Amino acid sequence: MSDIIDRANDQAQEELERNLAKAARFDTPSLTECIECGEDIPERRQRLGGVTRCIDCQSHLESRRH
Ligand SMILES: [Zn+2]
């Protein structure tokens, strides 16, 4: 039962991320290096558009917001 709810949440989260990526794509080009720590941003992540932080810094930022 909780499996089904988890999966639904995952899908909602994925969709949200896809929409955010789409919205950012044309406004801001991705950086090749993280603005926080200078770490290389993986090319796969750069392709989302508007990416300015590595995954670590981005998740720190997002956990601070909550
Ligand atoms: Zn970083």
N, CA, C, O and the ligand as a Tripos MOL2 file, in Angstrom:
@<TRIPOS>MOLECULE
protein
  265   263    67     0     0
PROTEIN
NO_CHARGES

@<TRIPOS>ATOM
      1 N           0.8330   -1.2130    0.0000 N.3       1 MET1
      2 CA          0.0000    0.0000    0.0000 C.3       1 MET1
      3 C           0.8650    1.2600    0.0000 C.2       1 MET1
      4 O           0.6890    2.1530   -0.8290 O.2       1 MET1
      5 N           1.8090    1.3130    0.9520 N.am      2 SER2
      6 CA          2.6750    2.4900    0.9990 C.3       2 SER2
      7 C           3.5880    2.5440   -0.2240 C.2       2 SER2
      8 O           4.0290    3.6180   -0.6320 O.2       2 SER2
      9 N           3.8700    1.3680   -0.8090 N.am      3 ASP3
     10 CA          4.6590    1.3270   -2.0440 C.3       3 ASP3
     11 C           4.0080    2.1450   -3.1390 C.2       3 ASP3
     12 O           4.6670    2.8900   -3.8640 O.2       3 ASP3
     13 N           2.7110    1.9900   -3.2420 N.am      4 ILE4
     14 CA          1.9770    2.6950   -4.2980 C.3       4 ILE4
     15 C           2.0530    4.2070   -4.0770 C.2       4 ILE4
     16 O           2.2270    4.9770   -5.0210 O.2       4 ILE4
     17 N           1.9200    4.6080   -2.8330 N.am      5 ILE5
     18 CA          1.9920    6.0400   -2.5220 C.3       5 ILE5
     19 C           3.3880    6.5780   -2.8070 C.2       5 ILE5
     20 O           3.5340    7.6630   -3.3690 O.2       5 ILE5
     21 N           4.4180    5.8190   -2.4220 N.am      6 ASP6
     22 CA          5.7880    6.2360   -2.6960 C.3       6 ASP6
     23 C           6.0100    6.4390   -4.1810 C.2       6 ASP6
     24 O           6.6260    7.4150   -4.6080 O.2       6 ASP6
     25 N           5.4930    5.4920   -4.9630 N.am      7 ARG7
     26 CA          5.6960    5.5770   -6.4050 C.3       7 ARG7
     27 C           4.9890    6.8130   -6.9900 C.2       7 ARG7
     28 O           5.5200    7.4880   -7.8710 O.2       7 ARG7
     29 N           3.7940    7.0870   -6.4830 N.am      8 ALA8
     30 CA          3.0560    8.2590   -6.9490 C.3       8 ALA8
     31 C           3.8160    9.5360   -6.6020 C.2       8 ALA8
     32 O           3.8730   10.4700   -7.4020 O.2       8 ALA8
     33 N           4.3950    9.5710   -5.4110 N.am      9 ASN9
     34 CA          5.1900   10.7320   -5.0130 C.3       9 ASN9
     35 C           6.4100   10.8930   -5.8990 C.2       9 ASN9
     36 O           6.7530   12.0060   -6.2990 O.2       9 ASN9
     37 N           7.0680    9.7750   -6.2070 N.am     10 ASP10
     38 CA          8.2270    9.8210   -7.0940 C.3      10 ASP10
     39 C           7.8580   10.4070   -8.4390 C.2      10 ASP10
     40 O           8.5840   11.2300   -8.9960 O.2      10 ASP10
     41 N           6.7230    9.9740   -8.9530 N.am     11 GLN11
     42 CA          6.3060   10.4490  -10.2680 C.3      11 GLN11
     43 C           5.9860   11.9390  -10.2370 C.2      11 GLN11
     44 O           6.3430   12.6750  -11.1580 O.2      11 GLN11
     45 N           5.3200   12.3770   -9.1900 N.am     12 ALA12
     46 CA          4.9980   13.8010   -9.0560 C.3      12 ALA12
     47 C           6.2760   14.6160   -8.9620 C.2      12 ALA12
     48 O           6.3900   15.6790   -9.5710 O.2      12 ALA12
     49 N           7.2220   14.1200   -8.2050 N.am     13 GLN13
     50 CA          8.5090   14.7880   -8.0320 C.3      13 GLN13
     51 C           9.2500   14.8740   -9.3610 C.2      13 GLN13
     52 O           9.8090   15.9150   -9.7070 O.2      13 GLN13
     53 N           9.2470   13.7750  -10.0960 N.am     14 GLU14
     54 CA          9.9070   13.7430  -11.3990 C.3      14 GLU14
     55 C           9.3050   14.7580  -12.3520 C.2      14 GLU14
     56 O          10.0130   15.4710  -13.0620 O.2      14 GLU14
     57 N           8.0090   14.8040  -12.3510 N.am     15 GLU15
     58 CA          7.3090   15.7160  -13.2450 C.3      15 GLU15
     59 C           7.6230   17.1650  -12.8800 C.2      15 GLU15
     60 O           7.8400   18.0040  -13.7540 O.2      15 GLU15
     61 N           7.6430   17.4390  -11.6030 N.am     16 LEU16
     62 CA          7.9760   18.7770  -11.1140 C.3      16 LEU16
     63 C           9.3740   19.1670  -11.5680 C.2      16 LEU16
     64 O           9.5920   20.2800  -12.0470 O.2      16 LEU16
     65 N          10.3160   18.2490  -11.4150 N.am     17 GLU17
     66 CA         11.6890   18.5280  -11.8100 C.3      17 GLU17
     67 C          11.7940   18.7580  -13.3050 C.2      17 GLU17
     68 O          12.5360   19.6270  -13.7630 O.2      17 GLU17
     69 N          11.0390   17.9670  -14.0600 N.am     18 ARG18
     70 CA         11.0620   18.1290  -15.5120 C.3      18 ARG18
     71 C          10.5240   19.5090  -15.9130 C.2      18 ARG18
     72 O          11.0670   20.1670  -16.8010 O.2      18 ARG18
     73 N           9.4550   19.9290  -15.2460 N.am     19 ASN19
     74 CA          8.8750   21.2320  -15.5430 C.3      19 ASN19
     75 C           9.8150   22.3650  -15.1460 C.2      19 ASN19
     76 O           9.9340   23.3600  -15.8610 O.2      19 ASN19
     77 N          10.4700   22.2150  -14.0200 N.am     20 LEU20
     78 CA         11.4320   23.2190  -13.5800 C.3      20 LEU20
     79 C          12.5830   23.3190  -14.5630 C.2      20 LEU20
     80 O          13.0250   24.4150  -14.9080 O.2      20 LEU20
     81 N          13.0630   22.1730  -15.0110 N.am     21 ALA21
     82 CA         14.1670   22.1390  -15.9620 C.3      21 ALA21
     83 C          13.7540   22.8010  -17.2650 C.2      21 ALA21
     84 O          14.5280   23.5460  -17.8660 O.2      21 ALA21
     85 N          12.5420   22.5290  -17.6920 N.am     22 LYS22
     86 CA         12.0350   23.1000  -18.9410 C.3      22 LYS22
     87 C          11.9530   24.6270  -18.8180 C.2      22 LYS22
     88 O          12.3300   25.3510  -19.7400 O.2      22 LYS22
     89 N          11.4620   25.1010  -17.6860 N.am     23 ALA23
     90 CA         11.2860   26.5290  -17.4820 C.3      23 ALA23
     91 C          12.6260   27.2510  -17.4440 C.2      23 ALA23
     92 O          12.7440   28.3770  -17.9270 O.2      23 ALA23
     93 N          13.6270   26.6090  -16.8740 N.am     24 ALA24
     94 CA         14.9250   27.2510  -16.7010 C.3      24 ALA24
     95 C          15.7460   27.2360  -17.9900 C.2      24 ALA24
     96 O          16.6090   28.0880  -18.1970 O.2      24 ALA24
     97 N          15.4720   26.2760  -18.8370 N.am     25 ARG25
     98 CA         16.3330   25.9890  -19.9770 C.3      25 ARG25
     99 C          16.6670   27.2250  -20.8120 C.2      25 ARG25
    100 O          17.8250   27.4310  -21.1750 O.2      25 ARG25
    101 N          15.6790   28.0330  -21.1120 N.am     26 PHE26
    102 CA         15.9140   29.1170  -22.0600 C.3      26 PHE26
    103 C          16.3760   30.3980  -21.3690 C.2      26 PHE26
    104 O          16.8870   31.3070  -22.0230 O.2      26 PHE26
    105 N          16.2020   30.4730  -20.0750 N.am     27 ASP27
    106 CA         16.5820   31.6810  -19.3430 C.3      27 ASP27
    107 C          18.0770   31.7300  -19.0570 C.2      27 ASP27
    108 O          18.7510   32.7220  -19.3360 O.2      27 ASP27
    109 N          18.5710   30.6440  -18.4980 N.am     28 THR28
    110 CA         19.9430   30.6420  -18.0100 C.3      28 THR28
    111 C          20.6920   29.4280  -18.5360 C.2      28 THR28
    112 O          20.2480   28.2970  -18.3350 O.2      28 THR28
    113 N          21.8120   29.6380  -19.2020 N.am     29 PRO29
    114 CA         22.6020   28.4930  -19.6000 C.3      29 PRO29
    115 C          23.2540   27.8480  -18.3800 C.2      29 PRO29
    116 O          23.5190   28.5250  -17.3860 O.2      29 PRO29
    117 N          23.5080   26.5710  -18.4490 N.am     30 SER30
    118 CA         24.1680   25.8950  -17.3420 C.3      30 SER30
    119 C          25.6370   26.2930  -17.2710 C.2      30 SER30
    120 O          26.2570   26.6270  -18.2810 O.2      30 SER30
    121 N          26.1760   26.2500  -16.0670 N.am     31 LEU31
    122 CA         27.6090   26.4440  -15.8860 C.3      31 LEU31
    123 C          28.3100   25.0950  -15.9900 C.2      31 LEU31
    124 O          27.7030   24.0440  -15.7860 O.2      31 LEU31
    125 N          29.5930   25.1450  -16.3090 N.am     32 THR32
    126 CA         30.3610   23.8980  -16.3640 C.3      32 THR32
    127 C          30.9140   23.5420  -14.9910 C.2      32 THR32
    128 O          31.2660   22.3930  -14.7220 O.2      32 THR32
    129 N          30.9840   24.5700  -14.1170 N.am     33 GLU33
    130 CA         31.4750   24.3350  -12.7600 C.3      33 GLU33
    131 C          30.4940   24.9170  -11.7460 C.2      33 GLU33
    132 O          29.8260   25.9160  -12.0150 O.2      33 GLU33
    133 N          30.4170   24.2950  -10.6000 N.am     34 CYS34
    134 CA         29.5390   24.7280   -9.5240 C.3      34 CYS34
    135 C          29.9440   26.1110   -9.0090 C.2      34 CYS34
    136 O          31.1230   26.3520   -8.7520 O.2      34 CYS34
    137 N          28.9820   27.0130   -8.8560 N.am     35 ILE35
    138 CA         29.3110   28.3540   -8.3550 C.3      35 ILE35
    139 C          29.6530   28.3360   -6.8760 C.2      35 ILE35
    140 O          30.2560   29.2810   -6.3670 O.2      35 ILE35
    141 N          29.2740   27.2730   -6.1820 N.am     36 GLU36
    142 CA         29.5410   27.1990   -4.7390 C.3      36 GLU36
    143 C          30.9330   26.6440   -4.4580 C.2      36 GLU36
    144 O          31.6990   27.2310   -3.6940 O.2      36 GLU36
    145 N          31.2490   25.5390   -5.0640 N.am     37 CYS37
    146 CA         32.4740   24.8240   -4.6750 C.3      37 CYS37
    147 C          33.4410   24.6230   -5.8420 C.2      37 CYS37
    148 O          34.5460   24.1180   -5.6440 O.2      37 CYS37
    149 N          33.0380   25.0140   -7.0660 N.am     38 GLY38
    150 CA         33.9410   24.9000   -8.2040 C.3      38 GLY38
    151 C          34.0670   23.4970   -8.7700 C.2      38 GLY38
    152 O          34.8600   23.2590   -9.6800 O.2      38 GLY38
    153 N          33.2910   22.5760   -8.2370 N.am     39 GLU39
    154 CA         33.2760   21.2020   -8.7160 C.3      39 GLU39
    155 C          32.6870   21.1480  -10.1280 C.2      39 GLU39
    156 O          31.7570   21.8910  -10.4420 O.2      39 GLU39
    157 N          33.2230   20.2800  -10.9710 N.am     40 ASP40
    158 CA         32.6520   20.1100  -12.3110 C.3      40 ASP40
    159 C          31.2080   19.6390  -12.2240 C.2      40 ASP40
    160 O          30.8790   18.7480  -11.4400 O.2      40 ASP40
    161 N          30.3540   20.2460  -13.0360 N.am     41 ILE41
    162 CA         28.9700   19.7810  -13.1320 C.3      41 ILE41
    163 C          28.8990   18.7750  -14.2740 C.2      41 ILE41
    164 O          29.2990   19.0880  -15.3950 O.2      41 ILE41
    165 N          28.4010   17.5820  -14.0090 N.am     42 PRO42
    166 CA         28.3250   16.5560  -15.0580 C.3      42 PRO42
    167 C          27.5410   17.0570  -16.2690 C.2      42 PRO42
    168 O          26.5410   17.7620  -16.1330 O.2      42 PRO42
    169 N          28.0160   16.6780  -17.4530 N.am     43 GLU43
    170 CA         27.4020   17.1360  -18.6910 C.3      43 GLU43
    171 C          25.9180   16.8080  -18.7400 C.2      43 GLU43
    172 O          25.1090   17.5900  -19.2390 O.2      43 GLU43
    173 N          25.5780   15.6460  -18.2180 N.am     44 ARG44
    174 CA         24.1780   15.2190  -18.2270 C.3      44 ARG44
    175 C          23.3100   16.1930  -17.4360 C.2      44 ARG44
    176 O          22.1500   16.4340  -17.7720 O.2      44 ARG44
    177 N          23.9020   16.7460  -16.3750 N.am     45 ARG45
    178 CA         23.1880   17.7010  -15.5320 C.3      45 ARG45
    179 C          23.1560   19.0750  -16.2030 C.2      45 ARG45
    180 O          22.1600   19.7920  -16.1080 O.2      45 ARG45
    181 N          24.2300   19.4330  -16.8710 N.am     46 GLN46
    182 CA         24.2810   20.7220  -17.5780 C.3      46 GLN46
    183 C          23.1790   20.8150  -18.6220 C.2      46 GLN46
    184 O          22.6290   21.8880  -18.8720 O.2      46 GLN46
    185 N          22.8680   19.6830  -19.2220 N.am     47 ARG47
    186 CA         21.8710   19.6640  -20.2960 C.3      47 ARG47
    187 C          20.4720   20.0300  -19.8190 C.2      47 ARG47
    188 O          19.6070   20.3530  -20.6320 O.2      47 ARG47
    189 N          20.2400   19.9830  -18.5120 N.am     48 LEU48
    190 CA         18.9440   20.4090  -17.9780 C.3      48 LEU48
    191 C          18.7260   21.8970  -18.2180 C.2      48 LEU48
    192 O          17.5870   22.3440  -18.3530 O.2      48 LEU48
    193 N          19.7960   22.6550  -18.2730 N.am     49 GLY49
    194 CA         19.7110   24.0980  -18.4550 C.3      49 GLY49
    195 C          19.5500   24.7990  -17.1240 C.2      49 GLY49
    196 O          18.8580   24.3080  -16.2320 O.2      49 GLY49
    197 N          20.1920   25.9490  -16.9930 N.am     50 GLY50
    198 CA         20.0510   26.7400  -15.7810 C.3      50 GLY50
    199 C          20.6800   26.1140  -14.5530 C.2      50 GLY50
    200 O          20.3630   26.4960  -13.4260 O.2      50 GLY50
    201 N          21.5740   25.1500  -14.7640 N.am     51 VAL51
    202 CA         22.2100   24.4950  -13.6230 C.3      51 VAL51
    203 C          23.4520   25.2900  -13.2200 C.2      51 VAL51
    204 O          24.3440   25.5160  -14.0370 O.2      51 VAL51
    205 N          23.5020   25.7070  -11.9660 N.am     52 THR52
    206 CA         24.6410   26.5010  -11.5080 C.3      52 THR52
    207 C          25.3750   25.8370  -10.3540 C.2      52 THR52
    208 O          26.4210   26.3150   -9.9150 O.2      52 THR52
    209 N          24.8220   24.7290   -9.8650 N.am     53 ARG53
    210 CA         25.4410   24.0630   -8.7240 C.3      53 ARG53
    211 C          25.5650   22.5800   -8.9730 C.2      53 ARG53
    212 O          24.7640   21.9970   -9.7050 O.2      53 ARG53
    213 N          26.5720   21.9620   -8.3640 N.am     54 CYS54
    214 CA         26.6970   20.5130   -8.4210 C.3      54 CYS54
    215 C          25.5650   19.8940   -7.5860 C.2      54 CYS54
    216 O          24.8770   20.5880   -6.8370 O.2      54 CYS54
    217 N          25.3970   18.6210   -7.7270 N.am     55 ILE55
    218 CA         24.2930   17.9460   -7.0520 C.3      55 ILE55
    219 C          24.3680   18.1220   -5.5360 C.2      55 ILE55
    220 O          23.3500   18.3210   -4.8720 O.2      55 ILE55
    221 N          25.5950   18.0470   -4.9950 N.am     56 ASP56
    222 CA         25.7780   18.2000   -3.5460 C.3      56 ASP56
    223 C          25.3010   19.5670   -3.0620 C.2      56 ASP56
    224 O          24.5140   19.6680   -2.1210 O.2      56 ASP56
    225 N          25.7910   20.6170   -3.7220 N.am     57 CYS57
    226 CA         25.4330   21.9730   -3.2870 C.3      57 CYS57
    227 C          23.9480   22.2430   -3.5090 C.2      57 CYS57
    228 O          23.2970   22.9010   -2.6970 O.2      57 CYS57
    229 N          23.4230   21.7260   -4.6160 N.am     58 GLN58
    230 CA         22.0070   21.9220   -4.8900 C.3      58 GLN58
    231 C          21.1390   21.2800   -3.8180 C.2      58 GLN58
    232 O          20.1430   21.8610   -3.3870 O.2      58 GLN58
    233 N          21.5140   20.0890   -3.3910 N.am     59 SER59
    234 CA         20.6920   19.4180   -2.3840 C.3      59 SER59
    235 C          20.8610   20.0730   -1.0120 C.2      59 SER59
    236 O          19.9240   20.0930   -0.2140 O.2      59 SER59
    237 N          22.0630   20.6110   -0.7360 N.am     60 HIS60
    238 CA         22.2440   21.3870    0.4910 C.3      60 HIS60
    239 C          21.3080   22.5890    0.4820 C.2      60 HIS60
    240 O          20.6090   22.8730    1.4550 O.2      60 HIS60
    241 N          21.3200   23.2840   -0.6520 N.am     61 LEU61
    242 CA         20.5080   24.4830   -0.8060 C.3      61 LEU61
    243 C          19.0330   24.1600   -0.5830 C.2      61 LEU61
    244 O          18.3150   24.8740    0.1180 O.2      61 LEU61
    245 N          18.6060   23.0590   -1.2010 N.am     62 GLU62
    246 CA         17.1900   22.7170   -1.1150 C.3      62 GLU62
    247 C          16.8160   22.2520    0.2860 C.2      62 GLU62
    248 O          15.6870   22.4830    0.7200 O.2      62 GLU62
    249 N          17.7190   21.6080    0.9990 N.am     63 SER63
    250 CA         17.3850   21.1670    2.3480 C.3      63 SER63
    251 C          17.3590   22.3590    3.3090 C.2      63 SER63
    252 O          16.6730   22.3300    4.3300 O.2      63 SER63
    253 N          18.1130   23.4030    2.9690 N.am     64 ARG64
    254 CA         18.0710   24.6130    3.7820 C.3      64 ARG64
    255 C          16.7260   25.3180    3.6640 C.2      64 ARG64
    256 O          16.2210   25.9110    4.6180 O.2      64 ARG64
    257 N          16.1610   25.2340    2.4490 N.am     65 ARG65
    258 CA         14.9220   25.9480    2.1700 C.3      65 ARG65
    259 C          13.7420   25.3900    2.9540 C.2      65 ARG65
    260 O          12.7930   26.1140    3.2560 O.2      65 ARG65
    261 N          13.8040   24.0630    3.2910 N.am     66 HIS66
    262 CA         12.6400   23.4470    3.9310 C.3      66 HIS66
    263 C          12.6330   23.6530    5.4320 C.2      66 HIS66
    264 O          11.7170   23.1940    6.1140 O.2      66 HIS66
    265 ZN         29.1360   22.3610   -5.5030 Zn       67 ZN67
@<TRIPOS>BOND
     1     1     2 1
     2     2     3 1
     3     3     4 2
     4     3     5 am
     5     5     6 1
     6     6     7 1
     7     7     8 2
     8     7     9 am
     9     9    10 1
    10    10    11 1
    11    11    12 2
    12    11    13 am
    13    13    14 1
    14    14    15 1
    15    15    16 2
    16    15    17 am
    17    17    18 1
    18    18    19 1
    19    19    20 2
    20    19    21 am
    21    21    22 1
    22    22    23 1
    23    23    24 2
    24    23    25 am
    25    25    26 1
    26    26    27 1
    27    27    28 2
    28    27    29 am
    29    29    30 1
    30    30    31 1
    31    31    32 2
    32    31    33 am
    33    33    34 1
    34    34    35 1
    35    35    36 2
    36    35    37 am
    37    37    38 1
    38    38    39 1
    39    39    40 2
    40    39    41 am
    41    41    42 1
    42    42    43 1
    43    43    44 2
    44    43    45 am
    45    45    46 1
    46    46    47 1
    47    47    48 2
    48    47    49 am
    49    49    50 1
    50    50    51 1
    51    51    52 2
    52    51    53 am
    53    53    54 1
    54    54    55 1
    55    55    56 2
    56    55    57 am
    57    57    58 1
    58    58    59 1
    59    59    60 2
    60    59    61 am
    61    61    62 1
    62    62    63 1
    63    63    64 2
    64    63    65 am
    65    65    66 1
    66    66    67 1
    67    67    68 2
    68    67    69 am
    69    69    70 1
    70    70    71 1
    71    71    72 2
    72    71    73 am
    73    73    74 1
    74    74    75 1
    75    75    76 2
    76    75    77 am
    77    77    78 1
    78    78    79 1
    79    79    80 2
    80    79    81 am
    81    81    82 1
    82    82    83 1
    83    83    84 2
    84    83    85 am
    85    85    86 1
    86    86    87 1
    87    87    88 2
    88    87    89 am
    89    89    90 1
    90    90    91 1
    91    91    92 2
    92    91    93 am
    93    93    94 1
    94    94    95 1
    95    95    96 2
    96    95    97 am
    97    97    98 1
    98    98    99 1
    99    99   100 2
   100    99   101 am
   101   101   102 1
   102   102   103 1
   103   103   104 2
   104   103   105 am
   105   105   106 1
   106   106   107 1
   107   107   108 2
   108   107   109 am
   109   109   110 1
   110   110   111 1
   111   111   112 2
   112   111   113 am
   113   113   114 1
   114   114   115 1
   115   115   116 2
   116   115   117 am
   117   117   118 1
   118   118   119 1
   119   119   120 2
   120   119   121 am
   121   121   122 1
   122   122   123 1
   123   123   124 2
   124   123   125 am
   125   125   126 1
   126   126   127 1
   127   127   128 2
   128   127   129 am
   129   129   130 1
   130   130   131 1
   131   131   132 2
   132   131   133 am
   133   133   134 1
   134   134   135 1
   135   135   136 2
   136   135   137 am
   137   137   138 1
   138   138   139 1
   139   139   140 2
   140   139   141 am
   141   141   142 1
   142   142   143 1
   143   143   144 2
   144   143   145 am
   145   145   146 1
   146   146   147 1
   147   147   148 2
   148   147   149 am
   149   149   150 1
   150   150   151 1
   151   151   152 2
   152   151   153 am
   153   153   154 1
   154   154   155 1
   155   155   156 2
   156   155   157 am
   157   157   158 1
   158   158   159 1
   159   159   160 2
   160   159   161 am
   161   161   162 1
   162   162   163 1
   163   163   164 2
   164   163   165 am
   165   165   166 1
   166   166   167 1
   167   167   168 2
   168   167   169 am
   169   169   170 1
   170   170   171 1
   171   171   172 2
   172   171   173 am
   173   173   174 1
   174   174   175 1
   175   175   176 2
   176   175   177 am
   177   177   178 1
   178   178   179 1
   179   179   180 2
   180   179   181 am
   181   181   182 1
   182   182   183 1
   183   183   184 2
   184   183   185 am
   185   185   186 1
   186   186   187 1
   187   187   188 2
   188   187   189 am
   189   189   190 1
   190   190   191 1
   191   191   192 2
   192   191   193 am
   193   193   194 1
   194   194   195 1
   195   195   196 2
   196   195   197 am
   197   197   198 1
   198   198   199 1
   199   199   200 2
   200   199   201 am
   201   201   202 1
   202   202   203 1
   203   203   204 2
   204   203   205 am
   205   205   206 1
   206   206   207 1
   207   207   208 2
   208   207   209 am
   209   209   210 1
   210   210   211 1
   211   211   212 2
   212   211   213 am
   213   213   214 1
   214   214   215 1
   215   215   216 2
   216   215   217 am
   217   217   218 1
   218   218   219 1
   219   219   220 2
   220   219   221 am
   221   221   222 1
   222   222   223 1
   223   223   224 2
   224   223   225 am
   225   225   226 1
   226   226   227 1
   227   227   228 2
   228   227   229 am
   229   229   230 1
   230   230   231 1
   231   231   232 2
   232   231   233 am
   233   233   234 1
   234   234   235 1
   235   235   236 2
   236   235   237 am
   237   237   238 1
   238   238   239 1
   239   239   240 2
   240   239   241 am
   241   241   242 1
   242   242   243 1
   243   243   244 2
   244   243   245 am
   245   245   246 1
   246   246   247 1
   247   247   248 2
   248   247   249 am
   249   249   250 1
   250   250   251 1
   251   251   252 2
   252   251   253 am
   253   253   254 1
   254   254   255 1
   255   255   256 2
   256   255   257 am
   257   257   258 1
   258   258   259 1
   259   259   260 2
   260   259   261 am
   261   261   262 1
   262   262   263 1
   263   263   264 2
@<TRIPOS>SUBSTRUCTURE
     1 MET1         2 RESIDUE 1 A MET
     2 SER2         6 RESIDUE 1 A SER
     3 ASP3        10 RESIDUE 1 A ASP
     4 ILE4        14 RESIDUE 1 A ILE
     5 ILE5        18 RESIDUE 1 A ILE
     6 ASP6        22 RESIDUE 1 A ASP
     7 ARG7        26 RESIDUE 1 A ARG
     8 ALA8        30 RESIDUE 1 A ALA
     9 ASN9        34 RESIDUE 1 A ASN
    10 ASP10       38 RESIDUE 1 A ASP
    11 GLN11       42 RESIDUE 1 A GLN
    12 ALA12       46 RESIDUE 1 A ALA
    13 GLN13       50 RESIDUE 1 A GLN
    14 GLU14       54 RESIDUE 1 A GLU
    15 GLU15       58 RESIDUE 1 A GLU
    16 LEU16       62 RESIDUE 1 A LEU
    17 GLU17       66 RESIDUE 1 A GLU
    18 ARG18       70 RESIDUE 1 A ARG
    19 ASN19       74 RESIDUE 1 A ASN
    20 LEU20       78 RESIDUE 1 A LEU
    21 ALA21       82 RESIDUE 1 A ALA
    22 LYS22       86 RESIDUE 1 A LYS
    23 ALA23       90 RESIDUE 1 A ALA
    24 ALA24       94 RESIDUE 1 A ALA
    25 ARG25       98 RESIDUE 1 A ARG
    26 PHE26      102 RESIDUE 1 A PHE
    27 ASP27      106 RESIDUE 1 A ASP
    28 THR28      110 RESIDUE 1 A THR
    29 PRO29      114 RESIDUE 1 A PRO
    30 SER30      118 RESIDUE 1 A SER
    31 LEU31      122 RESIDUE 1 A LEU
    32 THR32      126 RESIDUE 1 A THR
    33 GLU33      130 RESIDUE 1 A GLU
    34 CYS34      134 RESIDUE 1 A CYS
    35 ILE35      138 RESIDUE 1 A ILE
    36 GLU36      142 RESIDUE 1 A GLU
    37 CYS37      146 RESIDUE 1 A CYS
    38 GLY38      150 RESIDUE 1 A GLY
    39 GLU39      154 RESIDUE 1 A GLU
    40 ASP40      158 RESIDUE 1 A ASP
    41 ILE41      162 RESIDUE 1 A ILE
    42 PRO42      166 RESIDUE 1 A PRO
    43 GLU43      170 RESIDUE 1 A GLU
    44 ARG44      174 RESIDUE 1 A ARG
    45 ARG45      178 RESIDUE 1 A ARG
    46 GLN46      182 RESIDUE 1 A GLN
    47 ARG47      186 RESIDUE 1 A ARG
    48 LEU48      190 RESIDUE 1 A LEU
    49 GLY49      194 RESIDUE 1 A GLY
    50 GLY50      198 RESIDUE 1 A GLY
    51 VAL51      202 RESIDUE 1 A VAL
    52 THR52      206 RESIDUE 1 A THR
    53 ARG53      210 RESIDUE 1 A ARG
    54 CYS54      214 RESIDUE 1 A CYS
    55 ILE55      218 RESIDUE 1 A ILE
    56 ASP56      222 RESIDUE 1 A ASP
    57 CYS57      226 RESIDUE 1 A CYS
    58 GLN58      230 RESIDUE 1 A GLN
    59 SER59      234 RESIDUE 1 A SER
    60 HIS60      238 RESIDUE 1 A HIS
    61 LEU61      242 RESIDUE 1 A LEU
    62 GLU62      246 RESIDUE 1 A GLU
    63 SER63      250 RESIDUE 1 A SER
    64 ARG64      254 RESIDUE 1 A ARG
    65 ARG65      258 RESIDUE 1 A ARG
    66 HIS66      262 RESIDUE 1 A HIS
    67 ZN67       265 GROUP 0 **** ****
